[in-house]
């Protein structure tokens, strides 16, 4: 390949640097504001700051002192972990069944899965189904209605179909059952797709506020996304009844930015552990042969 012209390289660097700045500068401003003390906030006119003149952890101590934010973090982590594991198990089982040639009933079910990709059931039917199953105001209403994503099933099925057929033939000769093949052969070879699909599910469960808004009626059961929407997006005032700290509350803006940081950091911490699988996983089905 011909070496790029220096001017072209310089333009690429400028564009990439600008894109990185567009992402990092607002994120840094959020972190700096969450760490700013009262004097820094007052000096900035009550708005966002780019550098905390005096670093203070009072906002984090207040929101994590056992109030609504602490409870929401525990709820969101539990829902995300349990939901992701159940979704991966259901998706892997369904995708493996659909990927096997001559599997009984696989073709009609595959048509239903493809139809689920193209057509949405709608808001009102989904709500009525959740209501009829008595899942309203239950944590299961945030997991069961979205347990299996049709697109993820198709992606995982495509990955399973690319595994060497000789493995399955050898297992069949040895008399190994389908469940053992899935657990002992297929899943250990599918770490890349499991990591990517698991990340997709985890992000969806962590960020899902709309289902919580529809189905969760008690504020004591709010997940983190709904707390974020209430106190950051809707600018609802955080009072002493929302936190358990006995001291005077920090300014509202650092409290809101601290909630925002707490809502972002968990997913950022998960990604580095899956990054080595991510590049391979996102290419599934993109290249044949």
C-alpha positions as CSV (number, residue, x, y, z in Angstrom):
1,X,0.0,0.0,0.0
2,X,1.1,3.5,-0.8
3,X,2.2,5.5,2.2
4,X,-0.4,8.3,3.0
5,X,0.6,11.9,2.4
6,X,1.7,13.8,5.5
7,X,-1.1,16.3,5.0
8,X,-3.6,13.4,4.9
9,X,-2.2,12.0,8.1
10,X,-2.3,15.4,9.8
11,X,-6.0,15.8,8.8
12,X,-6.8,12.3,10.2
13,X,-5.0,13.2,13.4
14,X,-7.0,16.5,13.8
15,X,-10.3,14.8,13.1
16,X,-9.6,11.9,15.6
17,X,-8.3,14.4,18.2
18,X,-11.5,16.4,17.8
19,X,-13.7,13.3,18.1
20,X,-11.8,12.2,21.3
21,X,-12.2,15.7,22.7
22,X,-15.9,15.8,22.0
23,X,-16.3,12.6,24.0
24,X,-13.8,13.2,26.9
25,X,-14.3,16.9,27.6
26,X,-18.0,16.6,28.7
27,X,-17.2,13.4,30.6
28,X,-14.3,15.2,32.4
29,X,-16.6,18.1,33.2
30,X,-19.1,15.8,34.8
31,X,-16.4,14.2,37.0
32,X,-14.9,17.6,37.9
33,X,-18.3,19.0,38.9
34,X,-19.1,16.0,41.0
35,X,-15.8,16.5,42.9
36,X,-16.1,20.3,43.2
37,X,-16.7,22.0,46.5
38,X,-19.2,24.8,47.3
39,X,-16.7,27.6,46.6
40,X,-15.8,26.2,43.2
41,X,-19.5,25.9,42.2
42,X,-20.2,29.4,43.4
43,X,-17.2,30.7,41.4
44,X,-18.6,29.1,38.3
45,X,-21.9,30.7,38.7
46,X,-23.6,27.6,39.9
47,X,-22.8,25.7,36.6
48,X,-20.5,23.0,35.4
49,X,-16.7,23.3,36.0
50,X,-13.7,22.0,34.1
51,X,-11.4,21.8,37.1
52,X,-12.4,21.3,40.8
53,X,-10.5,24.0,42.7
54,X,-11.1,22.1,45.9
55,X,-11.7,18.4,45.6
56,X,-14.6,17.2,47.8
57,X,-16.1,13.7,48.0
58,X,-19.1,15.0,49.9
59,X,-21.5,14.4,47.0
60,X,-20.5,10.8,46.7
61,X,-20.7,10.3,50.5
62,X,-24.1,11.8,50.5
63,X,-25.6,9.7,47.6
64,X,-23.9,6.5,48.8
65,X,-24.8,6.8,52.4
66,X,-27.6,4.4,52.3
67,X,-30.4,6.4,50.6
68,X,-32.2,6.0,47.3
69,X,-29.1,5.9,45.2
70,X,-27.4,3.1,47.2
71,X,-30.6,1.1,47.0
72,X,-30.9,1.7,43.3
73,X,-27.3,0.6,42.6
74,X,-27.8,-2.7,44.5
75,X,-31.1,-3.3,42.6
76,X,-29.5,-2.4,39.2
77,X,-26.5,-4.6,39.8
78,X,-28.7,-7.5,40.9
79,X,-31.0,-7.2,37.9
80,X,-28.1,-6.8,35.5
81,X,-26.2,-9.8,36.8
82,X,-29.2,-12.1,37.1
83,X,-30.8,-10.9,33.8
84,X,-27.6,-11.2,31.8
85,X,-27.0,-14.8,33.0
86,X,-30.5,-15.8,32.3
87,X,-30.6,-14.1,28.9
88,X,-27.3,-15.7,27.9
89,X,-28.5,-19.1,29.0
90,X,-31.8,-18.8,27.1
91,X,-30.2,-17.2,24.0
92,X,-27.5,-19.9,23.8
93,X,-30.0,-22.7,24.2
94,X,-32.3,-21.4,21.6
95,X,-29.6,-20.5,19.2
96,X,-27.9,-23.9,19.5
97,X,-31.2,-25.6,18.8
98,X,-31.9,-23.5,15.8
99,X,-28.4,-24.0,14.5
100,X,-28.6,-27.8,14.4
101,X,-29.6,-29.2,11.0
102,X,-32.7,-31.5,11.1
103,X,-33.6,-30.2,14.6
104,X,-37.3,-30.9,15.2
105,X,-39.5,-27.7,14.9
106,X,-36.5,-25.5,14.3
107,X,-37.7,-23.9,11.0
108,X,-41.1,-22.6,12.3
109,X,-39.4,-21.2,15.5
110,X,-36.7,-19.6,13.3
111,X,-39.5,-17.9,11.3
112,X,-41.0,-16.6,14.6
113,X,-37.6,-15.3,15.7
114,X,-37.1,-13.5,12.3
115,X,-40.6,-12.1,12.7
116,X,-39.8,-10.8,16.1
117,X,-36.8,-8.9,14.6
118,X,-39.1,-7.2,12.0
119,X,-42.2,-6.6,14.1
120,X,-42.7,-5.2,17.6
121,X,-45.6,-6.4,19.8
122,X,-46.4,-2.8,20.8
123,X,-46.5,-1.0,24.1
124,X,-50.1,-1.8,25.2
125,X,-50.0,-5.6,24.4
126,X,-46.7,-5.8,26.3
127,X,-48.1,-4.0,29.3
128,X,-51.3,-6.2,29.3
129,X,-49.1,-9.4,29.2
130,X,-47.0,-8.2,32.1
131,X,-50.2,-7.3,34.0
132,X,-51.9,-10.7,33.3
133,X,-48.8,-12.6,34.6
134,X,-49.0,-10.4,37.8
135,X,-45.5,-9.0,37.3
136,X,-46.4,-5.4,37.9
137,X,-44.2,-3.8,40.5
138,X,-42.0,-6.9,40.5
139,X,-38.3,-7.0,39.6
140,X,-39.1,-9.9,37.2
141,X,-41.0,-7.4,35.0
142,X,-37.6,-5.9,34.1
143,X,-36.1,-9.3,33.1
144,X,-38.7,-11.7,31.7
145,X,-40.3,-9.5,29.0
146,X,-36.8,-8.8,27.5
147,X,-35.2,-12.2,28.4
148,X,-34.4,-13.1,24.8
149,X,-33.5,-10.7,22.1
150,X,-34.2,-12.1,18.6
151,X,-31.3,-10.3,17.0
152,X,-28.9,-11.8,19.5
153,X,-30.3,-15.2,18.8
154,X,-29.6,-14.9,15.1
155,X,-26.1,-13.6,15.7
156,X,-25.3,-16.5,18.1
157,X,-26.9,-19.0,15.8
158,X,-24.7,-17.8,12.9
159,X,-21.6,-18.3,15.2
160,X,-22.7,-21.8,16.1
161,X,-23.2,-22.7,12.5
162,X,-19.6,-21.8,11.7
163,X,-18.1,-24.3,14.2
164,X,-16.5,-27.3,12.6
165,X,-19.0,-30.0,11.8
166,X,-16.4,-32.7,12.7
167,X,-16.8,-31.8,16.4
168,X,-20.5,-32.6,16.4
169,X,-20.0,-35.8,14.3
170,X,-17.4,-37.0,16.8
171,X,-19.7,-36.3,19.7
172,X,-22.6,-38.1,18.0
173,X,-20.4,-41.2,17.4
174,X,-19.4,-41.2,21.1
175,X,-23.1,-41.0,22.0
176,X,-22.8,-37.6,23.7
177,X,-26.2,-35.9,24.3
178,X,-27.1,-32.4,22.9
179,X,-26.9,-30.8,26.4
180,X,-23.4,-32.1,27.0
181,X,-22.3,-31.0,23.5
182,X,-23.5,-27.5,24.2
183,X,-21.9,-27.3,27.7
184,X,-18.7,-29.1,27.0
185,X,-17.9,-28.3,23.4
186,X,-19.9,-25.4,22.0
187,X,-19.9,-22.9,24.8
188,X,-16.1,-23.2,25.6
189,X,-15.5,-22.4,21.9
190,X,-17.9,-19.5,21.9
191,X,-16.3,-17.1,24.4
192,X,-16.1,-14.3,21.9
193,X,-19.8,-14.3,21.0
194,X,-20.8,-14.9,24.6
195,X,-18.8,-11.9,25.7
196,X,-20.3,-9.6,23.1
197,X,-23.9,-10.7,23.5
198,X,-23.4,-10.7,27.3
199,X,-22.2,-7.1,27.1
200,X,-25.2,-6.1,24.9
201,X,-27.6,-7.7,27.5
202,X,-25.8,-6.1,30.5
203,X,-25.9,-2.6,29.0
204,X,-29.5,-3.1,28.1
205,X,-30.5,-4.2,31.6
206,X,-28.4,-1.5,33.3
207,X,-29.8,1.3,31.1
208,X,-33.4,0.1,30.9
209,X,-35.5,2.9,32.5
210,X,-38.6,2.7,30.3
211,X,-39.7,-0.7,31.5
212,X,-39.1,0.4,35.0
213,X,-41.2,3.5,34.4
214,X,-44.0,1.4,33.1
215,X,-44.0,-1.6,35.4
216,X,-42.4,-0.4,38.7
217,X,-44.8,1.5,40.9
218,X,-42.9,1.7,44.2
219,X,-40.1,4.2,44.4
220,X,-38.3,1.8,46.8
221,X,-37.8,-0.6,43.8
222,X,-36.4,2.0,41.4
223,X,-33.3,0.9,39.5
224,X,-30.4,3.2,38.8
225,X,-31.7,4.3,35.4
226,X,-34.9,5.6,36.8
227,X,-33.1,7.4,39.6
228,X,-30.9,9.0,37.0
229,X,-33.9,10.1,35.0
230,X,-35.7,11.5,38.1
231,X,-32.9,13.5,39.7
232,X,-30.6,14.4,36.7
233,X,-32.8,14.6,33.6
234,X,-35.9,15.9,35.3
235,X,-33.9,18.0,37.8
236,X,-35.9,16.8,40.8
237,X,-34.4,18.3,44.0
238,X,-32.5,15.8,46.1
239,X,-33.5,16.3,49.7
240,X,-32.5,14.9,53.0
241,X,-35.1,12.1,52.7
242,X,-33.4,10.7,49.6
243,X,-30.0,10.3,51.4
244,X,-29.1,8.9,54.8
245,X,-26.3,11.4,55.6
246,X,-27.0,13.4,58.8
247,X,-24.8,16.3,57.6
248,X,-25.8,19.3,55.4
249,X,-26.2,18.3,51.8
250,X,-23.7,19.5,49.1
251,X,-25.0,21.6,46.3
252,X,-27.6,20.0,44.0
253,X,-25.3,20.1,40.9
254,X,-22.5,18.0,42.4
255,X,-25.1,15.6,43.7
256,X,-26.6,15.2,40.3
257,X,-23.2,14.7,38.6
258,X,-22.2,12.2,41.2
259,X,-25.3,10.1,40.4
260,X,-24.4,10.4,36.7
261,X,-20.9,9.1,37.3
262,X,-22.1,6.2,39.4
263,X,-24.5,5.3,36.6
264,X,-21.7,5.3,34.0
265,X,-18.7,3.8,35.8
266,X,-20.0,0.2,36.2
267,X,-20.3,-0.4,32.4
268,X,-17.0,1.3,31.8
269,X,-15.3,-1.1,34.3
270,X,-16.8,-4.2,32.6
271,X,-15.7,-3.3,29.1
272,X,-11.9,-3.8,29.5
273,X,-12.4,-7.4,30.7
274,X,-14.4,-8.1,27.5
275,X,-12.4,-6.0,25.1
276,X,-10.1,-8.8,23.8
277,X,-13.2,-10.8,22.8
278,X,-15.1,-7.8,21.4
279,X,-13.2,-7.2,18.2
280,X,-13.7,-10.9,17.2
281,X,-17.2,-11.0,18.3
282,X,-18.5,-8.0,16.4
283,X,-17.1,-9.5,13.1
284,X,-19.3,-12.6,13.4
285,X,-21.0,-13.3,10.1
286,X,-19.2,-10.4,8.4
287,X,-16.7,-12.6,6.6
288,X,-17.5,-15.9,4.9
289,X,-14.9,-18.8,4.6
